[in-house]
Amino acid sequence: MRIIDLRSDTVTLPTPKMREAMSNAKLGDDVFGEDPTTNHLEEISAEKTGKQAAMLVPSGTMGNLICSLTHCARAEEVILGNQSHMFHYEAGGMAALGGIHPHIITNQPDGKMLLADIDSAVRADDVHFPRTRLICLENTHNRCSGSVLEPEYCDSAAALAKRRGLSVHLDGARIFNAAVALGIDVQKLTRSADSLMFCLSKGLSAPVGSMVCGSSEFIAEARRTRKILGGGMRQAGIIAAAGIVALEEMVDRLAEDHINAKNLAVGISQIDGLSIDTSKVQTNIIYFDLLQDNRDKTQDNRDKTQDNRDKTQDNRDKTQDNRDKTQDNRHKTDEQFLTKLDEKGIKMLNLGPAHFRMVTHYGIKSADIDITLTALIEVMKGT
Ligand SMILES: Cc1ncc(COP(=O)(O)O)c(C=O)c1O
């Protein structure tokens, strides 16, 4: 059975050309700056993003961490979105390893933070407060439906940062998806950031690696931070070779992933019991909700809960029971839904009660979208 793995674009396997480039790569010791393939990847990464210099790192998480640690000293503060990857999924690295204080403000559904919110989060110069040092943006925004930040917004956030004496870091794990979705040169999205990280190992399909880009001075300092974290690699050209193919050959085809995601979303919007806002789908990430059974049961239990509110202590316990049952039902339904799809060879992620994510990528062809939609229809009909 063919497996259609829509959990993430990180499941992509290297292309045949990448494997060939990896086996033929010219190598040296990159910690000595002597790996020609890594040096070449760093040059083209800097050039494409319009920065003076770039550095290969093993992962996006390490790239973001290196940038936080390079920008900020202990007890300094970073302003970032409450839905950001750096806040949710990077194991609290900036706090654990850098003593950096995250200051969380609301991400709007389109992934932006309101400029007024950023402005009012910047600390006054007062001995009681941590010093604000950095603002982090995320483009595309993973938890906000893969939404795209436009250049005008990025430039305005950077102007605000400059006015308040701060730097801007861009978590651009999928920055090329944003550029392709907007049909613009990626430099329009990177020009206002003091540092950025982008991933080679997501939609661009390289097996390992992310790039940190910035001024020559910033990257020189970031190399020291990478070394502290144990991220200095030796014959890194093996992975850099795949990264070069990723940058040179895999960017334009991201448009295909975006079309597949949109078609998938439109298909889901026509299936009874599933709910999706297709207008939110701009790139390769889609989120949808499971309504059937789950919601009805939830609503039933909510009504019961309301009735019970007016009654005695005894009934309060029942209310609690009902809440637990609702929660249980949600988890059971989600699990059953995933298992039934899995039996049909379709994989996706459950990111909360009745809430699911699918990501299109190089390993997903347009025919897979039809197969996935058919499987979803069958599962919802119980066939
Ligand atoms: C927006 C964003 N930033 C950073 C990362 C971290 O990348 P990595 O998995 O390479 O550590 C991810 C990974 O999914 C991501 O989606």
The ligand as a Gaussian input file, in Angstrom:
#p B3LYP/6-31G(d) Opt

LIG

0 1
 C        8.356000      27.628000      11.747000
 C        9.392000      26.638000      12.178000
 N       10.535000      27.078000      12.732000
 C       11.496000      26.241000      13.122000
 C       11.371000      24.874000      12.965000
 C       12.446000      23.965000      13.482000
 O       13.101000      23.234000      12.498000
 P       13.818000      21.848000      12.836000
 O       12.746000      20.812000      12.864000
 O       14.788000      21.677000      11.699000
 O       14.509000      21.999000      14.147000
 C       10.192000      24.364000      12.397000
 C       10.005000      22.905000      12.234000
 O        8.961000      22.413000      11.896000
 C        9.177000      25.267000      11.998000
 O        8.019000      24.848000      11.478000

